[in-house]
Amino acid sequence: MNIRELAKKMAFEHKLPRAEKYDLVLRDFDGVVELIGYVQDPNYDMRDFEGREMLFPKRWLTLGVFPYDLKVSLQ
């Protein structure tokens, strides 16, 4: 199981917001693990993009923060 699959599994288990992609990042300054997701940018109103032939703006956002010693089942 790769890191992105593990991040997706953790997001579903902890009922975090849905995202197109997921990833895990270790924060060095406080030693916690951040679960980030690639989602539609919340700074834009998606209604402004209706009917246009362009992609919705997206960005990586923190969806959850977990202690580094959290036990996760890999099955």
mmCIF file of the N, C-alpha and C atoms, coordinates in Angstrom:
data_MODEL
# 
_entry.id   MODEL 
# 
loop_
_atom_site.group_PDB 
_atom_site.id 
_atom_site.type_symbol 
_atom_site.label_atom_id 
_atom_site.label_alt_id 
_atom_site.label_comp_id 
_atom_site.label_asym_id 
_atom_site.label_entity_id 
_atom_site.label_seq_id 
_atom_site.pdbx_PDB_ins_code 
_atom_site.Cartn_x 
_atom_site.Cartn_y 
_atom_site.Cartn_z 
_atom_site.occupancy 
_atom_site.B_iso_or_equiv 
_atom_site.pdbx_formal_charge 
_atom_site.auth_seq_id 
_atom_site.auth_comp_id 
_atom_site.auth_asym_id 
_atom_site.auth_atom_id 
_atom_site.pdbx_PDB_model_num 
ATOM 1   N N  . MET A 1 1  ? 0.860   -1.176 0.000   1.00 0.00 ? 1  MET A N  1 
ATOM 2   C CA . MET A 1 1  ? 0.000   0.000  0.000   1.00 0.00 ? 1  MET A CA 1 
ATOM 3   C C  . MET A 1 1  ? 0.906   1.238  0.000   1.00 0.00 ? 1  MET A C  1 
ATOM 4   N N  . ASN A 1 2  ? 0.647   2.151  -0.937  1.00 0.00 ? 2  ASN A N  1 
ATOM 5   C CA . ASN A 1 2  ? 1.470   3.357  -0.972  1.00 0.00 ? 2  ASN A CA 1 
ATOM 6   C C  . ASN A 1 2  ? 0.885   4.440  -0.061  1.00 0.00 ? 2  ASN A C  1 
ATOM 7   N N  . ILE A 1 3  ? 1.618   5.530  0.082   1.00 0.00 ? 3  ILE A N  1 
ATOM 8   C CA . ILE A 1 3  ? 1.239   6.595  1.013   1.00 0.00 ? 3  ILE A CA 1 
ATOM 9   C C  . ILE A 1 3  ? -0.094  7.233  0.632   1.00 0.00 ? 3  ILE A C  1 
ATOM 10  N N  . ARG A 1 4  ? -0.318  7.447  -0.647  1.00 0.00 ? 4  ARG A N  1 
ATOM 11  C CA . ARG A 1 4  ? -1.576  8.090  -1.059  1.00 0.00 ? 4  ARG A CA 1 
ATOM 12  C C  . ARG A 1 4  ? -2.788  7.203  -0.791  1.00 0.00 ? 4  ARG A C  1 
ATOM 13  N N  . GLU A 1 5  ? -2.642  5.894  -0.981  1.00 0.00 ? 5  GLU A N  1 
ATOM 14  C CA . GLU A 1 5  ? -3.740  4.971  -0.668  1.00 0.00 ? 5  GLU A CA 1 
ATOM 15  C C  . GLU A 1 5  ? -4.005  4.958  0.833   1.00 0.00 ? 5  GLU A C  1 
ATOM 16  N N  . LEU A 1 6  ? -2.942  4.977  1.628   1.00 0.00 ? 6  LEU A N  1 
ATOM 17  C CA . LEU A 1 6  ? -3.083  5.022  3.082   1.00 0.00 ? 6  LEU A CA 1 
ATOM 18  C C  . LEU A 1 6  ? -3.770  6.315  3.516   1.00 0.00 ? 6  LEU A C  1 
ATOM 19  N N  . ALA A 1 7  ? -3.392  7.430  2.917   1.00 0.00 ? 7  ALA A N  1 
ATOM 20  C CA . ALA A 1 7  ? -4.008  8.716  3.244   1.00 0.00 ? 7  ALA A CA 1 
ATOM 21  C C  . ALA A 1 7  ? -5.497  8.704  2.896   1.00 0.00 ? 7  ALA A C  1 
ATOM 22  N N  . LYS A 1 8  ? -5.851  8.134  1.757   1.00 0.00 ? 8  LYS A N  1 
ATOM 23  C CA . LYS A 1 8  ? -7.260  8.050  1.351   1.00 0.00 ? 8  LYS A CA 1 
ATOM 24  C C  . LYS A 1 8  ? -8.045  7.187  2.327   1.00 0.00 ? 8  LYS A C  1 
ATOM 25  N N  . LYS A 1 9  ? -7.454  6.065  2.736   1.00 0.00 ? 9  LYS A N  1 
ATOM 26  C CA . LYS A 1 9  ? -8.111  5.173  3.696   1.00 0.00 ? 9  LYS A CA 1 
ATOM 27  C C  . LYS A 1 9  ? -8.338  5.893  5.027   1.00 0.00 ? 9  LYS A C  1 
ATOM 28  N N  . MET A 1 10 ? -7.327  6.632  5.492   1.00 0.00 ? 10 MET A N  1 
ATOM 29  C CA . MET A 1 10 ? -7.461  7.376  6.748   1.00 0.00 ? 10 MET A CA 1 
ATOM 30  C C  . MET A 1 10 ? -8.536  8.451  6.635   1.00 0.00 ? 10 MET A C  1 
ATOM 31  N N  . ALA A 1 11 ? -8.618  9.120  5.491   1.00 0.00 ? 11 ALA A N  1 
ATOM 32  C CA . ALA A 1 11 ? -9.628  10.162 5.294   1.00 0.00 ? 11 ALA A CA 1 
ATOM 33  C C  . ALA A 1 11 ? -11.034 9.576  5.378   1.00 0.00 ? 11 ALA A C  1 
ATOM 34  N N  . PHE A 1 12 ? -11.255 8.406  4.770   1.00 0.00 ? 12 PHE A N  1 
ATOM 35  C CA . PHE A 1 12 ? -12.574 7.771  4.828   1.00 0.00 ? 12 PHE A CA 1 
ATOM 36  C C  . PHE A 1 12 ? -12.896 7.276  6.234   1.00 0.00 ? 12 PHE A C  1 
ATOM 37  N N  . GLU A 1 13 ? -11.911 6.694  6.920   1.00 0.00 ? 13 GLU A N  1 
ATOM 38  C CA . GLU A 1 13 ? -12.131 6.183  8.276   1.00 0.00 ? 13 GLU A CA 1 
ATOM 39  C C  . GLU A 1 13 ? -12.478 7.294  9.264   1.00 0.00 ? 13 GLU A C  1 
ATOM 40  N N  . HIS A 1 14 ? -11.876 8.462  9.083   1.00 0.00 ? 14 HIS A N  1 
ATOM 41  C CA . HIS A 1 14 ? -12.091 9.572  10.015  1.00 0.00 ? 14 HIS A CA 1 
ATOM 42  C C  . HIS A 1 14 ? -13.127 10.567 9.500   1.00 0.00 ? 14 HIS A C  1 
ATOM 43  N N  . LYS A 1 15 ? -13.832 10.197 8.425   1.00 0.00 ? 15 LYS A N  1 
ATOM 44  C CA . LYS A 1 15 ? -14.928 10.999 7.855   1.00 0.00 ? 15 LYS A CA 1 
ATOM 45  C C  . LYS A 1 15 ? -14.504 12.436 7.568   1.00 0.00 ? 15 LYS A C  1 
ATOM 46  N N  . LEU A 1 16 ? -13.362 12.571 6.892   1.00 0.00 ? 16 LEU A N  1 
ATOM 47  C CA . LEU A 1 16 ? -12.863 13.884 6.491   1.00 0.00 ? 16 LEU A CA 1 
ATOM 48  C C  . LEU A 1 16 ? -13.471 14.264 5.145   1.00 0.00 ? 16 LEU A C  1 
ATOM 49  N N  . PRO A 1 17 ? -13.398 15.537 4.769   1.00 0.00 ? 17 PRO A N  1 
ATOM 50  C CA . PRO A 1 17 ? -13.971 15.954 3.474   1.00 0.00 ? 17 PRO A CA 1 
ATOM 51  C C  . PRO A 1 17 ? -13.362 15.194 2.300   1.00 0.00 ? 17 PRO A C  1 
ATOM 52  N N  . ARG A 1 18 ? -14.160 15.008 1.271   1.00 0.00 ? 18 ARG A N  1 
ATOM 53  C CA . ARG A 1 18 ? -13.700 14.299 0.067   1.00 0.00 ? 18 ARG A CA 1 
ATOM 54  C C  . ARG A 1 18 ? -12.715 15.170 -0.708  1.00 0.00 ? 18 ARG A C  1 
ATOM 55  N N  . ALA A 1 19 ? -11.784 14.509 -1.377  1.00 0.00 ? 19 ALA A N  1 
ATOM 56  C CA . ALA A 1 19 ? -10.793 15.214 -2.188  1.00 0.00 ? 19 ALA A CA 1 
ATOM 57  C C  . ALA A 1 19 ? -10.492 14.384 -3.427  1.00 0.00 ? 19 ALA A C  1 
ATOM 58  N N  . GLU A 1 20 ? -9.881  15.014 -4.409  1.00 0.00 ? 20 GLU A N  1 
ATOM 59  C CA . GLU A 1 20 ? -9.491  14.312 -5.630  1.00 0.00 ? 20 GLU A CA 1 
ATOM 60  C C  . GLU A 1 20 ? -8.266  13.434 -5.381  1.00 0.00 ? 20 GLU A C  1 
ATOM 61  N N  . LYS A 1 21 ? -7.310  13.952 -4.591  1.00 0.00 ? 21 LYS A N  1 
ATOM 62  C CA . LYS A 1 21 ? -6.095  13.218 -4.225  1.00 0.00 ? 21 LYS A CA 1 
ATOM 63  C C  . LYS A 1 21 ? -5.828  13.452 -2.748  1.00 0.00 ? 21 LYS A C  1 
ATOM 64  N N  . TYR A 1 22 ? -5.130  12.516 -2.134  1.00 0.00 ? 22 TYR A N  1 
ATOM 65  C CA . TYR A 1 22 ? -4.764  12.626 -0.725  1.00 0.00 ? 22 TYR A CA 1 
ATOM 66  C C  . TYR A 1 22 ? -3.267  12.378 -0.569  1.00 0.00 ? 22 TYR A C  1 
ATOM 67  N N  . ASP A 1 23 ? -2.677  12.943 0.505   1.00 0.00 ? 23 ASP A N  1 
ATOM 68  C CA . ASP A 1 23 ? -1.272  12.693 0.806   1.00 0.00 ? 23 ASP A CA 1 
ATOM 69  C C  . ASP A 1 23 ? -1.042  12.937 2.289   1.00 0.00 ? 23 ASP A C  1 
ATOM 70  N N  . LEU A 1 24 ? 0.067   12.410 2.798   1.00 0.00 ? 24 LEU A N  1 
ATOM 71  C CA . LEU A 1 24 ? 0.450   12.599 4.196   1.00 0.00 ? 24 LEU A CA 1 
ATOM 72  C C  . LEU A 1 24 ? 1.750   13.388 4.244   1.00 0.00 ? 24 LEU A C  1 
ATOM 73  N N  . VAL A 1 25 ? 1.835   14.313 5.207   1.00 0.00 ? 25 VAL A N  1 
ATOM 74  C CA . VAL A 1 25 ? 3.022   15.148 5.372   1.00 0.00 ? 25 VAL A CA 1 
ATOM 75  C C  . VAL A 1 25 ? 3.381   15.162 6.852   1.00 0.00 ? 25 VAL A C  1 
ATOM 76  N N  . LEU A 1 26 ? 4.647   14.904 7.166   1.00 0.00 ? 26 LEU A N  1 
ATOM 77  C CA . LEU A 1 26 ? 5.122   14.982 8.548   1.00 0.00 ? 26 LEU A CA 1 
ATOM 78  C C  . LEU A 1 26 ? 5.565   16.407 8.825   1.00 0.00 ? 26 LEU A C  1 
ATOM 79  N N  . ARG A 1 27 ? 4.963   17.028 9.845   1.00 0.00 ? 27 ARG A N  1 
ATOM 80  C CA . ARG A 1 27 ? 5.369   18.378 10.237  1.00 0.00 ? 27 ARG A CA 1 
ATOM 81  C C  . ARG A 1 27 ? 6.529   18.265 11.211  1.00 0.00 ? 27 ARG A C  1 
ATOM 82  N N  . ASP A 1 28 ? 7.684   18.781 10.845  1.00 0.00 ? 28 ASP A N  1 
ATOM 83  C CA . ASP A 1 28 ? 8.891   18.673 11.661  1.00 0.00 ? 28 ASP A CA 1 
ATOM 84  C C  . ASP A 1 28 ? 8.820   19.494 12.943  1.00 0.00 ? 28 ASP A C  1 
ATOM 85  N N  . PHE A 1 29 ? 8.154   20.640 12.910  1.00 0.00 ? 29 PHE A N  1 
ATOM 86  C CA . PHE A 1 29 ? 8.200   21.530 14.066  1.00 0.00 ? 29 PHE A CA 1 
ATOM 87  C C  . PHE A 1 29 ? 7.400   21.030 15.264  1.00 0.00 ? 29 PHE A C  1 
ATOM 88  N N  . ASP A 1 30 ? 6.376   20.212 15.051  1.00 0.00 ? 30 ASP A N  1 
ATOM 89  C CA . ASP A 1 30 ? 5.616   19.689 16.188  1.00 0.00 ? 30 ASP A CA 1 
ATOM 90  C C  . ASP A 1 30 ? 5.426   18.173 16.143  1.00 0.00 ? 30 ASP A C  1 
ATOM 91  N N  . GLY A 1 31 ? 5.946   17.521 15.121  1.00 0.00 ? 31 GLY A N  1 
ATOM 92  C CA . GLY A 1 31 ? 5.940   16.065 15.072  1.00 0.00 ? 31 GLY A CA 1 
ATOM 93  C C  . GLY A 1 31 ? 4.590   15.421 14.851  1.00 0.00 ? 31 GLY A C  1 
ATOM 94  N N  . VAL A 1 32 ? 3.668   16.096 14.190  1.00 0.00 ? 32 VAL A N  1 
ATOM 95  C CA . VAL A 1 32 ? 2.383   15.477 13.867  1.00 0.00 ? 32 VAL A CA 1 
ATOM 96  C C  . VAL A 1 32 ? 2.308   15.230 12.364  1.00 0.00 ? 32 VAL A C  1 
ATOM 97  N N  . VAL A 1 33 ? 1.367   14.385 11.979  1.00 0.00 ? 33 VAL A N  1 
ATOM 98  C CA . VAL A 1 33 ? 1.171   14.042 10.571  1.00 0.00 ? 33 VAL A CA 1 
ATOM 99  C C  . VAL A 1 33 ? -0.062  14.784 10.065  1.00 0.00 ? 33 VAL A C  1 
ATOM 100 N N  . GLU A 1 34 ? 0.107   15.462 8.952   1.00 0.00 ? 34 GLU A N  1 
ATOM 101 C CA . GLU A 1 34 ? -0.974  16.207 8.330   1.00 0.00 ? 34 GLU A CA 1 
ATOM 102 C C  . GLU A 1 34 ? -1.516  15.408 7.158   1.00 0.00 ? 34 GLU A C  1 
ATOM 103 N N  . LEU A 1 35 ? -2.822  15.233 7.098   1.00 0.00 ? 35 LEU A N  1 
ATOM 104 C CA . LEU A 1 35 ? -3.455  14.606 5.946   1.00 0.00 ? 35 LEU A CA 1 
ATOM 105 C C  . LEU A 1 35 ? -3.954  15.746 5.072   1.00 0.00 ? 35 LEU A C  1 
ATOM 106 N N  . ILE A 1 36 ? -3.419  15.829 3.847   1.00 0.00 ? 36 ILE A N  1 
ATOM 107 C CA . ILE A 1 36 ? -3.812  16.910 2.951   1.00 0.00 ? 36 ILE A CA 1 
ATOM 108 C C  . ILE A 1 36 ? -4.593  16.345 1.774   1.00 0.00 ? 36 ILE A C  1 
ATOM 109 N N  . GLY A 1 37 ? -5.454  17.172 1.207   1.00 0.00 ? 37 GLY A N  1 
ATOM 110 C CA . GLY A 1 37 ? -6.259  16.751 0.070   1.00 0.00 ? 37 GLY A CA 1 
ATOM 111 C C  . GLY A 1 37 ? -6.274  17.810 -1.014  1.00 0.00 ? 37 GLY A C  1 
ATOM 112 N N  . TYR A 1 38 ? -6.343  17.369 -2.258  1.00 0.00 ? 38 TYR A N  1 
ATOM 113 C CA . TYR A 1 38 ? -6.418  18.258 -3.414  1.00 0.00 ? 38 TYR A CA 1 
ATOM 114 C C  . TYR A 1 38 ? -7.894  18.510 -3.695  1.00 0.00 ? 38 TYR A C  1 
ATOM 115 N N  . VAL A 1 39 ? -8.378  19.700 -3.349  1.00 0.00 ? 39 VAL A N  1 
ATOM 116 C CA . VAL A 1 39 ? -9.807  20.012 -3.414  1.00 0.00 ? 39 VAL A CA 1 
ATOM 117 C C  . VAL A 1 39 ? -10.038 21.300 -4.198  1.00 0.00 ? 39 VAL A C  1 
ATOM 118 N N  . GLN A 1 40 ? -11.312 21.576 -4.497  1.00 0.00 ? 40 GLN A N  1 
ATOM 119 C CA . GLN A 1 40 ? -11.653 22.848 -5.133  1.00 0.00 ? 40 GLN A CA 1 
ATOM 120 C C  . GLN A 1 40 ? -11.294 23.978 -4.175  1.00 0.00 ? 40 GLN A C  1 
ATOM 121 N N  . ASP A 1 41 ? -10.703 25.020 -4.702  1.00 0.00 ? 41 ASP A N  1 
ATOM 122 C CA . ASP A 1 41 ? -10.240 26.145 -3.891  1.00 0.00 ? 41 ASP A CA 1 
ATOM 123 C C  . ASP A 1 41 ? -11.431 26.834 -3.221  1.00 0.00 ? 41 ASP A C  1 
ATOM 124 N N  . PRO A 1 42 ? -11.478 26.856 -1.887  1.00 0.00 ? 42 PRO A N  1 
ATOM 125 C CA . PRO A 1 42 ? -12.619 27.468 -1.198  1.00 0.00 ? 42 PRO A CA 1 
ATOM 126 C C  . PRO A 1 42 ? -12.629 28.996 -1.282  1.00 0.00 ? 42 PRO A C  1 
ATOM 127 N N  . ASN A 1 43 ? -11.567 29.597 -1.798  1.00 0.00 ? 43 ASN A N  1 
ATOM 128 C CA . ASN A 1 43 ? -11.512 31.057 -1.922  1.00 0.00 ? 43 ASN A CA 1 
ATOM 129 C C  . ASN A 1 43 ? -12.308 31.568 -3.118  1.00 0.00 ? 43 ASN A C  1 
ATOM 130 N N  . TYR A 1 44 ? -12.734 30.671 -3.991  1.00 0.00 ? 44 TYR A N  1 
ATOM 131 C CA . TYR A 1 44 ? -13.491 31.054 -5.181  1.00 0.00 ? 44 TYR A CA 1 
ATOM 132 C C  . TYR A 1 44 ? -14.931 30.572 -5.061  1.00 0.00 ? 44 TYR A C  1 
ATOM 133 N N  . ASP A 1 45 ? -15.837 31.319 -5.646  1.00 0.00 ? 45 ASP A N  1 
ATOM 134 C CA . ASP A 1 45 ? -17.231 30.901 -5.721  1.00 0.00 ? 45 ASP A CA 1 
ATOM 135 C C  . ASP A 1 45 ? -17.378 30.083 -7.006  1.00 0.00 ? 45 ASP A C  1 
ATOM 136 N N  . MET A 1 46 ? -17.709 28.824 -6.885  1.00 0.00 ? 46 MET A N  1 
ATOM 137 C CA . MET A 1 46 ? -17.779 27.940 -8.048  1.00 0.00 ? 46 MET A CA 1 
ATOM 138 C C  . MET A 1 46 ? -18.872 28.362 -9.033  1.00 0.00 ? 46 MET A C  1 
ATOM 139 N N  . ARG A 1 47 ? -19.852 29.130 -8.575  1.00 0.00 ? 47 ARG A N  1 
ATOM 140 C CA . ARG A 1 47 ? -20.905 29.605 -9.492  1.00 0.00 ? 47 ARG A CA 1 
ATOM 141 C C  . ARG A 1 47 ? -20.343 30.567 -10.535 1.00 0.00 ? 47 ARG A C  1 
ATOM 142 N N  . ASP A 1 48 ? -19.219 31.225 -10.211 1.00 0.00 ? 48 ASP A N  1 
ATOM 143 C CA . ASP A 1 48 ? -18.589 32.129 -11.180 1.00 0.00 ? 48 ASP A CA 1 
ATOM 144 C C  . ASP A 1 48 ? -18.021 31.375 -12.377 1.00 0.00 ? 48 ASP A C  1 
ATOM 145 N N  . PHE A 1 49 ? -17.817 30.077 -12.232 1.00 0.00 ? 49 PHE A N  1 
ATOM 146 C CA . PHE A 1 49 ? -17.199 29.281 -13.289 1.00 0.00 ? 49 PHE A CA 1 
ATOM 147 C C  . PHE A 1 49 ? -18.209 28.450 -14.075 1.00 0.00 ? 49 PHE A C  1 
ATOM 148 N N  . GLU A 1 50 ? -19.490 28.509 -13.713 1.00 0.00 ? 50 GLU A N  1 
ATOM 149 C CA . GLU A 1 50 ? -20.506 27.738 -14.429 1.00 0.00 ? 50 GLU A CA 1 
ATOM 150 C C  . GLU A 1 50 ? -20.655 28.268 -15.853 1.00 0.00 ? 50 GLU A C  1 
ATOM 151 N N  . GLY A 1 51 ? -20.757 27.352 -16.804 1.00 0.00 ? 51 GLY A N  1 
ATOM 152 C CA . GLY A 1 51 ? -20.941 27.726 -18.196 1.00 0.00 ? 51 GLY A CA 1 
ATOM 153 C C  . GLY A 1 51 ? -19.664 28.143 -18.901 1.00 0.00 ? 51 GLY A C  1 
ATOM 154 N N  . ARG A 1 52 ? -18.560 28.159 -18.196 1.00 0.00 ? 52 ARG A N  1 
ATOM 155 C CA . ARG A 1 52 ? -17.281 28.517 -18.811 1.00 0.00 ? 52 ARG A CA 1 
ATOM 156 C C  . ARG A 1 52 ? -16.520 27.255 -19.174 1.00 0.00 ? 52 ARG A C  1 
ATOM 157 N N  . GLU A 1 53 ? -15.720 27.375 -20.197 1.00 0.00 ? 53 GLU A N  1 
ATOM 158 C CA . GLU A 1 53 ? -14.890 26.237 -20.584 1.00 0.00 ? 53 GLU A CA 1 
ATOM 159 C C  . GLU A 1 53 ? -13.523 26.371 -19.937 1.00 0.00 ? 53 GLU A C  1 
ATOM 160 N N  . MET A 1 54 ? -13.508 26.243 -18.620 1.00 0.00 ? 54 MET A N  1 
ATOM 161 C CA . MET A 1 54 ? -12.248 26.286 -17.883 1.00 0.00 ? 54 MET A CA 1 
ATOM 162 C C  . MET A 1 54 ? -12.373 25.410 -16.646 1.00 0.00 ? 54 MET A C  1 
ATOM 163 N N  . LEU A 1 55 ? -11.262 25.030 -16.111 1.00 0.00 ? 55 LEU A N  1 
ATOM 164 C CA . LEU A 1 55 ? -11.259 24.154 -14.949 1.00 0.00 ? 55 LEU A CA 1 
ATOM 165 C C  . LEU A 1 55 ? -11.496 24.950 -13.675 1.00 0.00 ? 55 LEU A C  1 
ATOM 166 N N  . PHE A 1 56 ? -12.137 24.313 -12.711 1.00 0.00 ? 56 PHE A N  1 
ATOM 167 C CA . PHE A 1 56 ? -12.277 24.932 -11.402 1.00 0.00 ? 56 PHE A CA 1 
ATOM 168 C C  . PHE A 1 56 ? -10.902 25.012 -10.750 1.00 0.00 ? 56 PHE A C  1 
ATOM 169 N N  . PRO A 1 57 ? -10.577 26.115 -10.098 1.00 0.00 ? 57 PRO A N  1 
ATOM 170 C CA . PRO A 1 57 ? -9.287  26.192 -9.409  1.00 0.00 ? 57 PRO A CA 1 
ATOM 171 C C  . PRO A 1 57 ? -9.244  25.212 -8.238  1.00 0.00 ? 57 PRO A C  1 
ATOM 172 N N  . LYS A 1 58 ? -8.113  24.531 -8.083  1.00 0.00 ? 58 LYS A N  1 
ATOM 173 C CA . LYS A 1 58 ? -7.950  23.560 -6.996  1.00 0.00 ? 58 LYS A CA 1 
ATOM 174 C C  . LYS A 1 58 ? -6.660  23.847 -6.257  1.00 0.00 ? 58 LYS A C  1 
ATOM 175 N N  . ARG A 1 59 ? -6.578  23.353 -5.018  1.00 0.00 ? 59 ARG A N  1 
ATOM 176 C CA . ARG A 1 59 ? -5.365  23.523 -4.224  1.00 0.00 ? 59 ARG A CA 1 
ATOM 177 C C  . ARG A 1 59 ? -5.289  22.456 -3.147  1.00 0.00 ? 59 ARG A C  1 
ATOM 178 N N  . TRP A 1 60 ? -4.090  22.268 -2.597  1.00 0.00 ? 60 TRP A N  1 
ATOM 179 C CA . TRP A 1 60 ? -3.879  21.323 -1.501  1.00 0.00 ? 60 TRP A CA 1 
ATOM 180 C C  . TRP A 1 60 ? -4.256  22.007 -0.197  1.00 0.00 ? 60 TRP A C  1 
ATOM 181 N N  . LEU A 1 61 ? -5.124  21.362 0.592   1.00 0.00 ? 61 LEU A N  1 
ATOM 182 C CA . LEU A 1 61 ? -5.546  21.886 1.890   1.00 0.00 ? 61 LEU A CA 1 
ATOM 183 C C  . LEU A 1 61 ? -5.395  20.812 2.958   1.00 0.00 ? 61 LEU A C  1 
ATOM 184 N N  . THR A 1 62 ? -5.178  21.247 4.190   1.00 0.00 ? 62 THR A N  1 
ATOM 185 C CA . THR A 1 62 ? -5.120  20.320 5.319   1.00 0.00 ? 62 THR A CA 1 
ATOM 186 C C  . THR A 1 62 ? -6.529  19.844 5.636   1.00 0.00 ? 62 THR A C  1 
ATOM 187 N N  . LEU A 1 63 ? -6.723  18.535 5.636   1.00 0.00 ? 63 LEU A N  1 
ATOM 188 C CA . LEU A 1 63 ? -8.027  17.961 5.968   1.00 0.00 ? 63 LEU A CA 1 
ATOM 189 C C  . LEU A 1 63 ? -8.059  17.453 7.401   1.00 0.00 ? 63 LEU A C  1 
ATOM 190 N N  . GLY A 1 64 ? -6.912  17.023 7.914   1.00 0.00 ? 64 GLY A N  1 
ATOM 191 C CA . GLY A 1 64 ? -6.845  16.495 9.272   1.00 0.00 ? 64 GLY A CA 1 
ATOM 192 C C  . GLY A 1 64 ? -5.415  16.462 9.778   1.00 0.00 ? 64 GLY A C  1 
ATOM 193 N N  . VAL A 1 65 ? -5.283  16.432 11.105  1.00 0.00 ? 65 VAL A N  1 
ATOM 194 C CA . VAL A 1 65 ? -3.974  16.367 11.752  1.00 0.00 ? 65 VAL A CA 1 
ATOM 195 C C  . VAL A 1 65 ? -4.021  15.221 12.750  1.00 0.00 ? 65 VAL A C  1 
ATOM 196 N N  . PHE A 1 66 ? -2.997  14.361 12.710  1.00 0.00 ? 66 PHE A N  1 
ATOM 197 C CA . PHE A 1 66 ? -2.962  13.169 13.549  1.00 0.00 ? 66 PHE A CA 1 
ATOM 198 C C  . PHE A 1 66 ? -1.635  13.089 14.292  1.00 0.00 ? 66 PHE A C  1 
ATOM 199 N N  . PRO A 1 67 ? -1.633  12.475 15.490  1.00 0.00 ? 67 PRO A N  1 
ATOM 200 C CA . PRO A 1 67 ? -0.355  12.265 16.190  1.00 0.00 ? 67 PRO A CA 1 
ATOM 201 C C  . PRO A 1 67 ? 0.522   11.306 15.393  1.00 0.00 ? 67 PRO A C  1 
ATOM 202 N N  . TYR A 1 68 ? 1.825   11.479 15.486  1.00 0.00 ? 68 TYR A N  1 
ATOM 203 C CA . TYR A 1 68 ? 2.750   10.651 14.700  1.00 0.00 ? 68 TYR A CA 1 
ATOM 204 C C  . TYR A 1 68 ? 2.700   9.184  15.091  1.00 0.00 ? 68 TYR A C  1 
ATOM 205 N N  . ASP A 1 69 ? 2.236   8.873  16.297  1.00 0.00 ? 69 ASP A N  1 
ATOM 206 C CA . ASP A 1 69 ? 2.222   7.481  16.752  1.00 0.00 ? 69 ASP A CA 1 
ATOM 207 C C  . ASP A 1 69 ? 0.856   6.814  16.581  1.00 0.00 ? 69 ASP A C  1 
ATOM 208 N N  . LEU A 1 70 ? -0.024  7.375  15.755  1.00 0.00 ? 70 LEU A N  1 
ATOM 209 C CA . LEU A 1 70 ? -1.338  6.790  15.480  1.00 0.00 ? 70 LEU A CA 1 
ATOM 210 C C  . LEU A 1 70 ? -1.165  5.434  14.806  1.00 0.00 ? 70 LEU A C  1 
ATOM 211 N N  . LYS A 1 71 ? -1.858  4.429  15.289  1.00 0.00 ? 71 LYS A N  1 
ATOM 212 C CA . LYS A 1 71 ? -1.786  3.086  14.711  1.00 0.00 ? 71 LYS A CA 1 
ATOM 213 C C  . LYS A 1 71 ? -2.863  2.964  13.631  1.00 0.00 ? 71 LYS A C  1 
ATOM 214 N N  . VAL A 1 72 ? -2.439  2.506  12.452  1.00 0.00 ? 72 VAL A N  1 
ATOM 215 C CA . VAL A 1 72 ? -3.345  2.374  11.308  1.00 0.00 ? 72 VAL A CA 1 
ATOM 216 C C  . VAL A 1 72 ? -3.254  0.951  10.782  1.00 0.00 ? 72 VAL A C  1 
ATOM 217 N N  . SER A 1 73 ? -4.405  0.325  10.561  1.00 0.00 ? 73 SER A N  1 
ATOM 218 C CA . SER A 1 73 ? -4.441  -1.016 9.981   1.00 0.00 ? 73 SER A CA 1 
ATOM 219 C C  . SER A 1 73 ? -4.173  -0.924 8.483   1.00 0.00 ? 73 SER A C  1 
ATOM 220 N N  . LEU A 1 74 ? -3.282  -1.759 7.975   1.00 0.00 ? 74 LEU A N  1 
ATOM 221 C CA . LEU A 1 74 ? -2.933  -1.722 6.553   1.00 0.00 ? 74 LEU A CA 1 
ATOM 222 C C  . LEU A 1 74 ? -3.696  -2.745 5.729   1.00 0.00 ? 74 LEU A C  1 
ATOM 223 N N  . GLN A 1 75 ? -4.747  -3.320 6.246   1.00 0.00 ? 75 GLN A N  1 
ATOM 224 C CA . GLN A 1 75 ? -5.508  -4.335 5.520   1.00 0.00 ? 75 GLN A CA 1 
ATOM 225 C C  . GLN A 1 75 ? -6.636  -3.725 4.753   1.00 0.00 ? 75 GLN A C  1 
# 
